[in-house]
Amino acid sequence: MAKVYLPFNLRFKEPMLEGVKIWSSRSRWFGKVGDTFEAFGSTFEIIDKKRLKLGIVVADHWKEEGFYGIEDFIETWRKIHPIRGFDSDWTVCVHIFSKRLN
């Protein structure tokens, strides 16, 4: 178990601290199951990870990602990935995490 760095936009502070945002899809892996990271003054633990098509993540898991809906997810993803944009066939690295009790 290691402490890793996962950056998060400030818009996710409330959803993460309230346990609503429990997924983070990335273009690469940032940690392993059991690793921890700090965000917004709290510690989180990666409890699972998987590879999924981005189209599946946006259609079925936008809420776990902390978004208000599918369009919100797609718009944000395009801003973060301006060159590649949103490609529903892109296989992404999903980090599933939970807030640890400090």
CNS distance restraints for C-alpha pairs under 8 A (distance, minus, plus):
assign (resid   1 and name CA) (resid  32 and name CA) 7.85 0.50 0.50
assign (resid   1 and name CA) (resid  33 and name CA) 7.88 0.50 0.50
assign (resid   1 and name CA) (resid  34 and name CA) 5.30 0.50 0.50
assign (resid   1 and name CA) (resid  35 and name CA) 4.78 0.50 0.50
assign (resid   1 and name CA) (resid  36 and name CA) 7.41 0.50 0.50
assign (resid   2 and name CA) (resid  34 and name CA) 7.55 0.50 0.50
assign (resid   2 and name CA) (resid  35 and name CA) 4.80 0.50 0.50
assign (resid   2 and name CA) (resid  36 and name CA) 6.32 0.50 0.50
assign (resid   3 and name CA) (resid  35 and name CA) 5.67 0.50 0.50
assign (resid   3 and name CA) (resid  36 and name CA) 4.81 0.50 0.50
assign (resid   3 and name CA) (resid  37 and name CA) 5.51 0.50 0.50
assign (resid   4 and name CA) (resid  30 and name CA) 6.97 0.50 0.50
assign (resid   4 and name CA) (resid  31 and name CA) 6.22 0.50 0.50
assign (resid   4 and name CA) (resid  35 and name CA) 6.62 0.50 0.50
assign (resid   4 and name CA) (resid  36 and name CA) 6.10 0.50 0.50
assign (resid   4 and name CA) (resid  37 and name CA) 5.22 0.50 0.50
assign (resid   5 and name CA) (resid  30 and name CA) 7.06 0.50 0.50
assign (resid   5 and name CA) (resid  37 and name CA) 5.80 0.50 0.50
assign (resid   5 and name CA) (resid  38 and name CA) 7.34 0.50 0.50
assign (resid   6 and name CA) (resid  30 and name CA) 6.51 0.50 0.50
assign (resid   6 and name CA) (resid  37 and name CA) 6.64 0.50 0.50
assign (resid   6 and name CA) (resid  38 and name CA) 7.88 0.50 0.50
assign (resid   6 and name CA) (resid  39 and name CA) 7.96 0.50 0.50
assign (resid   7 and name CA) (resid  39 and name CA) 7.77 0.50 0.50
assign (resid   8 and name CA) (resid  12 and name CA) 6.75 0.50 0.50
assign (resid   8 and name CA) (resid  39 and name CA) 7.37 0.50 0.50
assign (resid   9 and name CA) (resid  13 and name CA) 7.67 0.50 0.50
assign (resid  12 and name CA) (resid  16 and name CA) 5.91 0.50 0.50
assign (resid  12 and name CA) (resid  21 and name CA) 7.35 0.50 0.50
assign (resid  12 and name CA) (resid  66 and name CA) 6.65 0.50 0.50
assign (resid  13 and name CA) (resid  17 and name CA) 6.10 0.50 0.50
assign (resid  13 and name CA) (resid  39 and name CA) 7.87 0.50 0.50
assign (resid  13 and name CA) (resid  40 and name CA) 6.16 0.50 0.50
assign (resid  14 and name CA) (resid  18 and name CA) 5.97 0.50 0.50
assign (resid  15 and name CA) (resid  19 and name CA) 6.10 0.50 0.50
assign (resid  15 and name CA) (resid  20 and name CA) 4.84 0.50 0.50
assign (resid  15 and name CA) (resid  21 and name CA) 5.07 0.50 0.50
assign (resid  15 and name CA) (resid  66 and name CA) 5.90 0.50 0.50
assign (resid  16 and name CA) (resid  20 and name CA) 5.87 0.50 0.50
assign (resid  16 and name CA) (resid  21 and name CA) 4.81 0.50 0.50
assign (resid  16 and name CA) (resid  22 and name CA) 6.78 0.50 0.50
assign (resid  16 and name CA) (resid  66 and name CA) 7.61 0.50 0.50
assign (resid  16 and name CA) (resid  99 and name CA) 7.75 0.50 0.50
assign (resid  17 and name CA) (resid  40 and name CA) 7.73 0.50 0.50
assign (resid  17 and name CA) (resid  42 and name CA) 7.58 0.50 0.50
assign (resid  17 and name CA) (resid  99 and name CA) 7.33 0.50 0.50
assign (resid  19 and name CA) (resid  98 and name CA) 7.18 0.50 0.50
assign (resid  19 and name CA) (resid  99 and name CA) 6.91 0.50 0.50
assign (resid  20 and name CA) (resid  63 and name CA) 7.39 0.50 0.50
assign (resid  20 and name CA) (resid  64 and name CA) 6.23 0.50 0.50
assign (resid  20 and name CA) (resid  65 and name CA) 7.99 0.50 0.50
assign (resid  20 and name CA) (resid  66 and name CA) 6.23 0.50 0.50
assign (resid  21 and name CA) (resid  63 and name CA) 7.06 0.50 0.50
assign (resid  21 and name CA) (resid  64 and name CA) 4.92 0.50 0.50
assign (resid  21 and name CA) (resid  65 and name CA) 5.11 0.50 0.50
assign (resid  21 and name CA) (resid  66 and name CA) 4.29 0.50 0.50
assign (resid  22 and name CA) (resid  64 and name CA) 5.36 0.50 0.50
assign (resid  22 and name CA) (resid  65 and name CA) 6.34 0.50 0.50
assign (resid  22 and name CA) (resid  66 and name CA) 7.50 0.50 0.50
assign (resid  22 and name CA) (resid  96 and name CA) 5.73 0.50 0.50
assign (resid  22 and name CA) (resid  97 and name CA) 5.22 0.50 0.50
assign (resid  22 and name CA) (resid  98 and name CA) 6.07 0.50 0.50
assign (resid  23 and name CA) (resid  64 and name CA) 5.41 0.50 0.50
assign (resid  23 and name CA) (resid  65 and name CA) 4.84 0.50 0.50
assign (resid  23 and name CA) (resid  66 and name CA) 7.72 0.50 0.50
assign (resid  23 and name CA) (resid  94 and name CA) 6.63 0.50 0.50
assign (resid  23 and name CA) (resid  95 and name CA) 5.65 0.50 0.50
assign (resid  23 and name CA) (resid  96 and name CA) 4.55 0.50 0.50
assign (resid  23 and name CA) (resid  97 and name CA) 6.26 0.50 0.50
assign (resid  24 and name CA) (resid  65 and name CA) 5.86 0.50 0.50
assign (resid  24 and name CA) (resid  94 and name CA) 5.65 0.50 0.50
assign (resid  24 and name CA) (resid  95 and name CA) 5.14 0.50 0.50
assign (resid  24 and name CA) (resid  96 and name CA) 6.55 0.50 0.50
assign (resid  25 and name CA) (resid  57 and name CA) 7.99 0.50 0.50
assign (resid  25 and name CA) (resid  65 and name CA) 7.67 0.50 0.50
assign (resid  25 and name CA) (resid  92 and name CA) 6.12 0.50 0.50
assign (resid  25 and name CA) (resid  93 and name CA) 5.48 0.50 0.50
assign (resid  25 and name CA) (resid  94 and name CA) 4.26 0.50 0.50
assign (resid  25 and name CA) (resid  95 and name CA) 6.19 0.50 0.50
assign (resid  26 and name CA) (resid  92 and name CA) 5.79 0.50 0.50
assign (resid  26 and name CA) (resid  93 and name CA) 5.18 0.50 0.50
assign (resid  26 and name CA) (resid  94 and name CA) 6.31 0.50 0.50
assign (resid  26 and name CA) (resid  95 and name CA) 7.81 0.50 0.50
assign (resid  27 and name CA) (resid  92 and name CA) 5.32 0.50 0.50
assign (resid  27 and name CA) (resid  93 and name CA) 6.01 0.50 0.50
assign (resid  28 and name CA) (resid  92 and name CA) 7.02 0.50 0.50
assign (resid  28 and name CA) (resid  93 and name CA) 5.68 0.50 0.50
assign (resid  29 and name CA) (resid  93 and name CA) 5.85 0.50 0.50
assign (resid  29 and name CA) (resid  94 and name CA) 7.95 0.50 0.50
assign (resid  29 and name CA) (resid  95 and name CA) 7.83 0.50 0.50
assign (resid  31 and name CA) (resid  35 and name CA) 6.09 0.50 0.50
assign (resid  31 and name CA) (resid  46 and name CA) 7.45 0.50 0.50
assign (resid  31 and name CA) (resid  95 and name CA) 7.96 0.50 0.50
assign (resid  32 and name CA) (resid  46 and name CA) 6.77 0.50 0.50
assign (resid  32 and name CA) (resid  48 and name CA) 7.98 0.50 0.50
assign (resid  32 and name CA) (resid  49 and name CA) 7.50 0.50 0.50
assign (resid  33 and name CA) (resid  45 and name CA) 7.77 0.50 0.50
assign (resid  33 and name CA) (resid  46 and name CA) 5.05 0.50 0.50
assign (resid  33 and name CA) (resid  47 and name CA) 5.22 0.50 0.50
assign (resid  33 and name CA) (resid  48 and name CA) 5.46 0.50 0.50
assign (resid  33 and name CA) (resid  49 and name CA) 6.79 0.50 0.50
assign (resid  34 and name CA) (resid  45 and name CA) 6.09 0.50 0.50
assign (resid  34 and name CA) (resid  46 and name CA) 5.46 0.50 0.50
assign (resid  34 and name CA) (resid  47 and name CA) 6.02 0.50 0.50
assign (resid  35 and name CA) (resid  45 and name CA) 5.79 0.50 0.50
assign (resid  35 and name CA) (resid  46 and name CA) 5.59 0.50 0.50
assign (resid  36 and name CA) (resid  43 and name CA) 6.67 0.50 0.50
assign (resid  36 and name CA) (resid  44 and name CA) 5.47 0.50 0.50
assign (resid  36 and name CA) (resid  45 and name CA) 4.31 0.50 0.50
assign (resid  36 and name CA) (resid  46 and name CA) 6.16 0.50 0.50
assign (resid  37 and name CA) (resid  43 and name CA) 5.73 0.50 0.50
assign (resid  37 and name CA) (resid  44 and name CA) 5.38 0.50 0.50
assign (resid  37 and name CA) (resid  45 and name CA) 6.49 0.50 0.50
assign (resid  38 and name CA) (resid  42 and name CA) 5.62 0.50 0.50
assign (resid  38 and name CA) (resid  43 and name CA) 4.60 0.50 0.50
assign (resid  38 and name CA) (resid  44 and name CA) 6.23 0.50 0.50
assign (resid  39 and name CA) (resid  43 and name CA) 6.47 0.50 0.50
assign (resid  39 and name CA) (resid  44 and name CA) 7.45 0.50 0.50
assign (resid  42 and name CA) (resid  99 and name CA) 7.20 0.50 0.50
assign (resid  42 and name CA) (resid 100 and name CA) 7.53 0.50 0.50
assign (resid  42 and name CA) (resid 102 and name CA) 7.46 0.50 0.50
assign (resid  43 and name CA) (resid  99 and name CA) 6.06 0.50 0.50
assign (resid  43 and name CA) (resid 100 and name CA) 5.58 0.50 0.50
assign (resid  43 and name CA) (resid 101 and name CA) 7.75 0.50 0.50
assign (resid  43 and name CA) (resid 102 and name CA) 7.20 0.50 0.50
assign (resid  44 and name CA) (resid  97 and name CA) 6.34 0.50 0.50
assign (resid  44 and name CA) (resid  98 and name CA) 5.46 0.50 0.50
assign (resid  44 and name CA) (resid  99 and name CA) 4.31 0.50 0.50
assign (resid  44 and name CA) (resid 100 and name CA) 5.31 0.50 0.50
assign (resid  45 and name CA) (resid  97 and name CA) 5.30 0.50 0.50
assign (resid  45 and name CA) (resid  98 and name CA) 5.51 0.50 0.50
assign (resid  45 and name CA) (resid  99 and name CA) 6.43 0.50 0.50
assign (resid  45 and name CA) (resid 100 and name CA) 6.56 0.50 0.50
assign (resid  46 and name CA) (resid  95 and name CA) 6.42 0.50 0.50
assign (resid  46 and name CA) (resid  96 and name CA) 5.70 0.50 0.50
assign (resid  46 and name CA) (resid  97 and name CA) 4.24 0.50 0.50
assign (resid  46 and name CA) (resid  98 and name CA) 6.73 0.50 0.50
assign (resid  47 and name CA) (resid  95 and name CA) 7.91 0.50 0.50
assign (resid  47 and name CA) (resid  96 and name CA) 5.80 0.50 0.50
assign (resid  47 and name CA) (resid  97 and name CA) 5.15 0.50 0.50
assign (resid  47 and name CA) (resid  98 and name CA) 6.86 0.50 0.50
assign (resid  48 and name CA) (resid  95 and name CA) 6.35 0.50 0.50
assign (resid  48 and name CA) (resid  96 and name CA) 5.06 0.50 0.50
assign (resid  48 and name CA) (resid  97 and name CA) 6.86 0.50 0.50
assign (resid  49 and name CA) (resid  93 and name CA) 7.18 0.50 0.50
assign (resid  49 and name CA) (resid  94 and name CA) 5.41 0.50 0.50
assign (resid  49 and name CA) (resid  95 and name CA) 4.70 0.50 0.50
assign (resid  49 and name CA) (resid  96 and name CA) 5.70 0.50 0.50
assign (resid  50 and name CA) (resid  93 and name CA) 6.05 0.50 0.50
assign (resid  50 and name CA) (resid  94 and name CA) 5.23 0.50 0.50
assign (resid  50 and name CA) (resid  95 and name CA) 6.96 0.50 0.50
assign (resid  51 and name CA) (resid  91 and name CA) 6.25 0.50 0.50
assign (resid  51 and name CA) (resid  92 and name CA) 5.55 0.50 0.50
assign (resid  51 and name CA) (resid  93 and name CA) 4.83 0.50 0.50
assign (resid  51 and name CA) (resid  94 and name CA) 5.90 0.50 0.50
assign (resid  52 and name CA) (resid  56 and name CA) 6.71 0.50 0.50
assign (resid  52 and name CA) (resid  57 and name CA) 6.81 0.50 0.50
assign (resid  52 and name CA) (resid  91 and name CA) 5.33 0.50 0.50
assign (resid  52 and name CA) (resid  92 and name CA) 5.62 0.50 0.50
assign (resid  52 and name CA) (resid  93 and name CA) 6.84 0.50 0.50
assign (resid  52 and name CA) (resid  94 and name CA) 7.06 0.50 0.50
assign (resid  53 and name CA) (resid  57 and name CA) 6.60 0.50 0.50
assign (resid  53 and name CA) (resid  88 and name CA) 6.35 0.50 0.50
assign (resid  53 and name CA) (resid  89 and name CA) 5.45 0.50 0.50
assign (resid  53 and name CA) (resid  90 and name CA) 5.47 0.50 0.50
assign (resid  53 and name CA) (resid  91 and name CA) 4.29 0.50 0.50
assign (resid  53 and name CA) (resid  92 and name CA) 6.10 0.50 0.50
assign (resid  54 and name CA) (resid  58 and name CA) 6.17 0.50 0.50
assign (resid  54 and name CA) (resid  87 and name CA) 6.89 0.50 0.50
assign (resid  54 and name CA) (resid  88 and name CA) 4.81 0.50 0.50
assign (resid  54 and name CA) (resid  89 and name CA) 6.15 0.50 0.50
assign (resid  54 and name CA) (resid  90 and name CA) 5.51 0.50 0.50
assign (resid  54 and name CA) (resid  91 and name CA) 5.97 0.50 0.50
assign (resid  54 and name CA) (resid  92 and name CA) 6.10 0.50 0.50
assign (resid  55 and name CA) (resid  59 and name CA) 6.05 0.50 0.50
assign (resid  55 and name CA) (resid  87 and name CA) 7.43 0.50 0.50
assign (resid  55 and name CA) (resid  88 and name CA) 3.93 0.50 0.50
assign (resid  55 and name CA) (resid  89 and name CA) 6.32 0.50 0.50
assign (resid  55 and name CA) (resid  90 and name CA) 7.76 0.50 0.50
assign (resid  56 and name CA) (resid  60 and name CA) 5.77 0.50 0.50
assign (resid  56 and name CA) (resid  61 and name CA) 7.46 0.50 0.50
assign (resid  56 and name CA) (resid  88 and name CA) 7.54 0.50 0.50
assign (resid  57 and name CA) (resid  61 and name CA) 4.97 0.50 0.50
assign (resid  57 and name CA) (resid  62 and name CA) 6.47 0.50 0.50
assign (resid  58 and name CA) (resid  62 and name CA) 5.00 0.50 0.50
assign (resid  58 and name CA) (resid  70 and name CA) 5.94 0.50 0.50
assign (resid  58 and name CA) (resid  73 and name CA) 6.64 0.50 0.50
assign (resid  58 and name CA) (resid  74 and name CA) 7.42 0.50 0.50
assign (resid  59 and name CA) (resid  70 and name CA) 6.63 0.50 0.50
assign (resid  61 and name CA) (resid  65 and name CA) 6.36 0.50 0.50
assign (resid  62 and name CA) (resid  66 and name CA) 6.57 0.50 0.50
assign (resid  62 and name CA) (resid  67 and name CA) 5.62 0.50 0.50
assign (resid  62 and name CA) (resid  68 and name CA) 7.55 0.50 0.50
assign (resid  62 and name CA) (resid  69 and name CA) 6.21 0.50 0.50
assign (resid  62 and name CA) (resid  70 and name CA) 6.15 0.50 0.50
assign (resid  62 and name CA) (resid  73 and name CA) 6.48 0.50 0.50
assign (resid  63 and name CA) (resid  67 and name CA) 5.38 0.50 0.50
assign (resid  63 and name CA) (resid  68 and name CA) 6.77 0.50 0.50
assign (resid  63 and name CA) (resid  69 and name CA) 7.00 0.50 0.50
assign (resid  67 and name CA) (resid  72 and name CA) 6.09 0.50 0.50
assign (resid  67 and name CA) (resid  73 and name CA) 5.81 0.50 0.50
assign (resid  68 and name CA) (resid  72 and name CA) 6.02 0.50 0.50
assign (resid  68 and name CA) (resid  73 and name CA) 7.62 0.50 0.50
assign (resid  69 and name CA) (resid  73 and name CA) 6.43 0.50 0.50
assign (resid  70 and name CA) (resid  74 and name CA) 6.27 0.50 0.50
assign (resid  71 and name CA) (resid  75 and name CA) 5.98 0.50 0.50
assign (resid  72 and name CA) (resid  76 and name CA) 6.14 0.50 0.50
assign (resid  73 and name CA) (resid  77 and name CA) 6.07 0.50 0.50
assign (resid  74 and name CA) (resid  78 and name CA) 6.18 0.50 0.50
assign (resid  74 and name CA) (resid  86 and name CA) 6.45 0.50 0.50
assign (resid  75 and name CA) (resid  79 and name CA) 6.45 0.50 0.50
assign (resid  76 and name CA) (resid  80 and name CA) 6.31 0.50 0.50
assign (resid  77 and name CA) (resid  81 and name CA) 5.98 0.50 0.50
assign (resid  77 and name CA) (resid  85 and name CA) 6.98 0.50 0.50
assign (resid  77 and name CA) (resid  86 and name CA) 6.30 0.50 0.50
assign (resid  78 and name CA) (resid  82 and name CA) 5.43 0.50 0.50
assign (resid  78 and name CA) (resid  84 and name CA) 7.88 0.50 0.50
assign (resid  78 and name CA) (resid  85 and name CA) 4.59 0.50 0.50
assign (resid  78 and name CA) (resid  86 and name CA) 5.52 0.50 0.50
assign (resid  79 and name CA) (resid  85 and name CA) 7.65 0.50 0.50
assign (resid  81 and name CA) (resid  85 and name CA) 5.16 0.50 0.50
assign (resid  81 and name CA) (resid  86 and name CA) 7.49 0.50 0.50
